[in-house]
Amino acid sequence: MSRALTIFLSICVAVVVLSGIGGWLFFSSLGARSTDAATKPFTVTQGENTSAIATHLRVEGLIKSPFAFQLYIWVTRVAGRLQAGEYSLSPSMGVPTITRVLSQ
């Protein structure tokens, strides 16, 4: 096997492995932060952007990763549909559930 082919195959394997690790990390970040089902009040103020909402959710212990939350919002095209208001959220809710609640 030529040296160029060996290098190419090594790069392909590295890309596949790193993509798998990245995907696993992303999807594990979307899950519930804990099994604690107790709800707590959470407020989204008028004009608050997704970055501020994500940070606030992390500070309140409701999500694992602000980056994963923002990426999920972007991928699912929900960014413009998050609503200002008062919510009851729980750390046992995953990012998809929290997103659904904040966008209805």
mmCIF file of the C-alpha atoms, coordinates in Angstrom:
data_MODEL
# 
_entry.id   MODEL 
# 
loop_
_atom_site.group_PDB 
_atom_site.id 
_atom_site.type_symbol 
_atom_site.label_atom_id 
_atom_site.label_alt_id 
_atom_site.label_comp_id 
_atom_site.label_asym_id 
_atom_site.label_entity_id 
_atom_site.label_seq_id 
_atom_site.pdbx_PDB_ins_code 
_atom_site.Cartn_x 
_atom_site.Cartn_y 
_atom_site.Cartn_z 
_atom_site.occupancy 
_atom_site.B_iso_or_equiv 
_atom_site.pdbx_formal_charge 
_atom_site.auth_seq_id 
_atom_site.auth_comp_id 
_atom_site.auth_asym_id 
_atom_site.auth_atom_id 
_atom_site.pdbx_PDB_model_num 
ATOM 1   C CA . MET A 1 1   ? 0.000   0.000  0.000  1.00 0.00 ? 1   MET A CA 1 
ATOM 2   C CA . SER A 1 2   ? 1.371   3.399  -0.880 1.00 0.00 ? 2   SER A CA 1 
ATOM 3   C CA . ARG A 1 3   ? 2.240   5.959  1.769  1.00 0.00 ? 3   ARG A CA 1 
ATOM 4   C CA . ALA A 1 4   ? -0.352  8.435  0.416  1.00 0.00 ? 4   ALA A CA 1 
ATOM 5   C CA . LEU A 1 5   ? -3.126  5.841  0.660  1.00 0.00 ? 5   LEU A CA 1 
ATOM 6   C CA . THR A 1 6   ? -2.106  4.965  4.215  1.00 0.00 ? 6   THR A CA 1 
ATOM 7   C CA . ILE A 1 7   ? -2.208  8.629  5.222  1.00 0.00 ? 7   ILE A CA 1 
ATOM 8   C CA . PHE A 1 8   ? -5.575  9.129  3.506  1.00 0.00 ? 8   PHE A CA 1 
ATOM 9   C CA . LEU A 1 9   ? -7.107  6.097  5.249  1.00 0.00 ? 9   LEU A CA 1 
ATOM 10  C CA . SER A 1 10  ? -5.677  7.204  8.608  1.00 0.00 ? 10  SER A CA 1 
ATOM 11  C CA . ILE A 1 11  ? -7.263  10.635 8.181  1.00 0.00 ? 11  ILE A CA 1 
ATOM 12  C CA . CYS A 1 12  ? -10.605 9.054  7.222  1.00 0.00 ? 12  CYS A CA 1 
ATOM 13  C CA . VAL A 1 13  ? -10.557 6.833  10.305 1.00 0.00 ? 13  VAL A CA 1 
ATOM 14  C CA . ALA A 1 14  ? -9.662  9.806  12.521 1.00 0.00 ? 14  ALA A CA 1 
ATOM 15  C CA . VAL A 1 15  ? -12.517 11.879 11.065 1.00 0.00 ? 15  VAL A CA 1 
ATOM 16  C CA . VAL A 1 16  ? -15.021 9.066  11.631 1.00 0.00 ? 16  VAL A CA 1 
ATOM 17  C CA . VAL A 1 17  ? -13.856 8.476  15.205 1.00 0.00 ? 17  VAL A CA 1 
ATOM 18  C CA . LEU A 1 18  ? -13.842 12.181 16.090 1.00 0.00 ? 18  LEU A CA 1 
ATOM 19  C CA . SER A 1 19  ? -17.269 12.670 14.489 1.00 0.00 ? 19  SER A CA 1 
ATOM 20  C CA . GLY A 1 20  ? -18.638 9.805  16.542 1.00 0.00 ? 20  GLY A CA 1 
ATOM 21  C CA . ILE A 1 21  ? -17.195 11.222 19.747 1.00 0.00 ? 21  ILE A CA 1 
ATOM 22  C CA . GLY A 1 22  ? -18.538 14.684 18.912 1.00 0.00 ? 22  GLY A CA 1 
ATOM 23  C CA . GLY A 1 23  ? -21.997 13.305 18.152 1.00 0.00 ? 23  GLY A CA 1 
ATOM 24  C CA . TRP A 1 24  ? -22.043 11.322 21.373 1.00 0.00 ? 24  TRP A CA 1 
ATOM 25  C CA . LEU A 1 25  ? -21.003 14.387 23.397 1.00 0.00 ? 25  LEU A CA 1 
ATOM 26  C CA . PHE A 1 26  ? -23.634 16.561 21.708 1.00 0.00 ? 26  PHE A CA 1 
ATOM 27  C CA . PHE A 1 27  ? -26.496 14.116 22.202 1.00 0.00 ? 27  PHE A CA 1 
ATOM 28  C CA . SER A 1 28  ? -25.509 13.360 25.795 1.00 0.00 ? 28  SER A CA 1 
ATOM 29  C CA . SER A 1 29  ? -25.595 17.130 26.456 1.00 0.00 ? 29  SER A CA 1 
ATOM 30  C CA . LEU A 1 30  ? -29.239 17.253 25.337 1.00 0.00 ? 30  LEU A CA 1 
ATOM 31  C CA . GLY A 1 31  ? -30.418 14.896 28.069 1.00 0.00 ? 31  GLY A CA 1 
ATOM 32  C CA . ALA A 1 32  ? -31.801 15.745 31.463 1.00 0.00 ? 32  ALA A CA 1 
ATOM 33  C CA . ARG A 1 33  ? -29.369 17.351 33.875 1.00 0.00 ? 33  ARG A CA 1 
ATOM 34  C CA . SER A 1 34  ? -30.638 15.223 36.769 1.00 0.00 ? 34  SER A CA 1 
ATOM 35  C CA . THR A 1 35  ? -33.536 13.044 37.883 1.00 0.00 ? 35  THR A CA 1 
ATOM 36  C CA . ASP A 1 36  ? -34.812 15.787 40.193 1.00 0.00 ? 36  ASP A CA 1 
ATOM 37  C CA . ALA A 1 37  ? -38.391 16.390 39.029 1.00 0.00 ? 37  ALA A CA 1 
ATOM 38  C CA . ALA A 1 38  ? -38.926 19.425 41.275 1.00 0.00 ? 38  ALA A CA 1 
ATOM 39  C CA . THR A 1 39  ? -39.821 22.444 39.176 1.00 0.00 ? 39  THR A CA 1 
ATOM 40  C CA . LYS A 1 40  ? -38.457 25.918 39.589 1.00 0.00 ? 40  LYS A CA 1 
ATOM 41  C CA . PRO A 1 41  ? -39.626 29.205 38.105 1.00 0.00 ? 41  PRO A CA 1 
ATOM 42  C CA . PHE A 1 42  ? -37.779 30.384 35.028 1.00 0.00 ? 42  PHE A CA 1 
ATOM 43  C CA . THR A 1 43  ? -38.346 33.725 33.293 1.00 0.00 ? 43  THR A CA 1 
ATOM 44  C CA . VAL A 1 44  ? -37.554 34.649 29.705 1.00 0.00 ? 44  VAL A CA 1 
ATOM 45  C CA . THR A 1 45  ? -37.654 38.420 29.340 1.00 0.00 ? 45  THR A CA 1 
ATOM 46  C CA . GLN A 1 46  ? -38.803 40.215 26.217 1.00 0.00 ? 46  GLN A CA 1 
ATOM 47  C CA . GLY A 1 47  ? -35.916 40.632 23.765 1.00 0.00 ? 47  GLY A CA 1 
ATOM 48  C CA . GLU A 1 48  ? -33.641 38.093 25.501 1.00 0.00 ? 48  GLU A CA 1 
ATOM 49  C CA . ASN A 1 49  ? -31.516 36.273 22.912 1.00 0.00 ? 49  ASN A CA 1 
ATOM 50  C CA . THR A 1 50  ? -30.832 32.538 22.785 1.00 0.00 ? 50  THR A CA 1 
ATOM 51  C CA . SER A 1 51  ? -27.325 32.973 24.179 1.00 0.00 ? 51  SER A CA 1 
ATOM 52  C CA . ALA A 1 52  ? -28.637 34.748 27.272 1.00 0.00 ? 52  ALA A CA 1 
ATOM 53  C CA . ILE A 1 53  ? -31.434 32.182 27.683 1.00 0.00 ? 53  ILE A CA 1 
ATOM 54  C CA . ALA A 1 54  ? -28.924 29.330 27.380 1.00 0.00 ? 54  ALA A CA 1 
ATOM 55  C CA . THR A 1 55  ? -26.607 30.876 29.959 1.00 0.00 ? 55  THR A CA 1 
ATOM 56  C CA . HIS A 1 56  ? -29.514 31.531 32.325 1.00 0.00 ? 56  HIS A CA 1 
ATOM 57  C CA . LEU A 1 57  ? -30.719 27.909 31.945 1.00 0.00 ? 57  LEU A CA 1 
ATOM 58  C CA . ARG A 1 58  ? -27.205 26.660 32.793 1.00 0.00 ? 58  ARG A CA 1 
ATOM 59  C CA . VAL A 1 59  ? -26.860 28.954 35.828 1.00 0.00 ? 59  VAL A CA 1 
ATOM 60  C CA . GLU A 1 60  ? -30.233 27.729 37.119 1.00 0.00 ? 60  GLU A CA 1 
ATOM 61  C CA . GLY A 1 61  ? -29.040 24.115 36.751 1.00 0.00 ? 61  GLY A CA 1 
ATOM 62  C CA . LEU A 1 62  ? -31.622 23.219 34.112 1.00 0.00 ? 62  LEU A CA 1 
ATOM 63  C CA . ILE A 1 63  ? -29.322 22.248 31.211 1.00 0.00 ? 63  ILE A CA 1 
ATOM 64  C CA . LYS A 1 64  ? -25.850 20.752 30.910 1.00 0.00 ? 64  LYS A CA 1 
ATOM 65  C CA . SER A 1 65  ? -24.442 22.869 28.081 1.00 0.00 ? 65  SER A CA 1 
ATOM 66  C CA . PRO A 1 66  ? -25.399 26.310 26.759 1.00 0.00 ? 66  PRO A CA 1 
ATOM 67  C CA . PHE A 1 67  ? -23.604 25.459 23.500 1.00 0.00 ? 67  PHE A CA 1 
ATOM 68  C CA . ALA A 1 68  ? -25.627 22.249 23.019 1.00 0.00 ? 68  ALA A CA 1 
ATOM 69  C CA . PHE A 1 69  ? -28.846 24.167 23.769 1.00 0.00 ? 69  PHE A CA 1 
ATOM 70  C CA . GLN A 1 70  ? -28.013 26.857 21.211 1.00 0.00 ? 70  GLN A CA 1 
ATOM 71  C CA . LEU A 1 71  ? -26.972 24.288 18.606 1.00 0.00 ? 71  LEU A CA 1 
ATOM 72  C CA . TYR A 1 72  ? -30.212 22.356 19.162 1.00 0.00 ? 72  TYR A CA 1 
ATOM 73  C CA . ILE A 1 73  ? -32.228 25.573 18.819 1.00 0.00 ? 73  ILE A CA 1 
ATOM 74  C CA . TRP A 1 74  ? -30.407 26.381 15.569 1.00 0.00 ? 74  TRP A CA 1 
ATOM 75  C CA . VAL A 1 75  ? -30.679 22.872 14.085 1.00 0.00 ? 75  VAL A CA 1 
ATOM 76  C CA . THR A 1 76  ? -34.389 22.599 14.882 1.00 0.00 ? 76  THR A CA 1 
ATOM 77  C CA . ARG A 1 77  ? -35.028 26.169 13.658 1.00 0.00 ? 77  ARG A CA 1 
ATOM 78  C CA . VAL A 1 78  ? -36.771 27.206 16.856 1.00 0.00 ? 78  VAL A CA 1 
ATOM 79  C CA . ALA A 1 79  ? -34.610 30.256 17.618 1.00 0.00 ? 79  ALA A CA 1 
ATOM 80  C CA . GLY A 1 80  ? -37.189 32.845 16.556 1.00 0.00 ? 80  GLY A CA 1 
ATOM 81  C CA . ARG A 1 81  ? -40.053 31.061 18.314 1.00 0.00 ? 81  ARG A CA 1 
ATOM 82  C CA . LEU A 1 82  ? -38.861 31.187 21.938 1.00 0.00 ? 82  LEU A CA 1 
ATOM 83  C CA . GLN A 1 83  ? -41.453 33.144 23.899 1.00 0.00 ? 83  GLN A CA 1 
ATOM 84  C CA . ALA A 1 84  ? -40.974 35.612 26.731 1.00 0.00 ? 84  ALA A CA 1 
ATOM 85  C CA . GLY A 1 85  ? -42.814 34.605 29.875 1.00 0.00 ? 85  GLY A CA 1 
ATOM 86  C CA . GLU A 1 86  ? -42.827 32.737 33.167 1.00 0.00 ? 86  GLU A CA 1 
ATOM 87  C CA . TYR A 1 87  ? -42.234 28.985 33.070 1.00 0.00 ? 87  TYR A CA 1 
ATOM 88  C CA . SER A 1 88  ? -41.920 26.076 35.494 1.00 0.00 ? 88  SER A CA 1 
ATOM 89  C CA . LEU A 1 89  ? -38.940 23.966 34.443 1.00 0.00 ? 89  LEU A CA 1 
ATOM 90  C CA . SER A 1 90  ? -37.211 20.994 35.982 1.00 0.00 ? 90  SER A CA 1 
ATOM 91  C CA . PRO A 1 91  ? -33.661 19.618 35.730 1.00 0.00 ? 91  PRO A CA 1 
ATOM 92  C CA . SER A 1 92  ? -35.296 16.293 34.792 1.00 0.00 ? 92  SER A CA 1 
ATOM 93  C CA . MET A 1 93  ? -36.399 17.841 31.473 1.00 0.00 ? 93  MET A CA 1 
ATOM 94  C CA . GLY A 1 94  ? -34.037 17.446 28.546 1.00 0.00 ? 94  GLY A CA 1 
ATOM 95  C CA . VAL A 1 95  ? -33.236 20.195 26.063 1.00 0.00 ? 95  VAL A CA 1 
ATOM 96  C CA . PRO A 1 96  ? -35.937 19.064 23.582 1.00 0.00 ? 96  PRO A CA 1 
ATOM 97  C CA . THR A 1 97  ? -38.616 19.286 26.278 1.00 0.00 ? 97  THR A CA 1 
ATOM 98  C CA . ILE A 1 98  ? -37.398 22.643 27.586 1.00 0.00 ? 98  ILE A CA 1 
ATOM 99  C CA . THR A 1 99  ? -37.299 23.966 24.027 1.00 0.00 ? 99  THR A CA 1 
ATOM 100 C CA . ARG A 1 100 ? -40.849 22.803 23.399 1.00 0.00 ? 100 ARG A CA 1 
ATOM 101 C CA . VAL A 1 101 ? -42.049 24.504 26.586 1.00 0.00 ? 101 VAL A CA 1 
ATOM 102 C CA . LEU A 1 102 ? -40.264 27.785 25.804 1.00 0.00 ? 102 LEU A CA 1 
ATOM 103 C CA . SER A 1 103 ? -41.566 27.899 22.240 1.00 0.00 ? 103 SER A CA 1 
ATOM 104 C CA . GLN A 1 104 ? -45.281 27.329 22.930 1.00 0.00 ? 104 GLN A CA 1 
# 
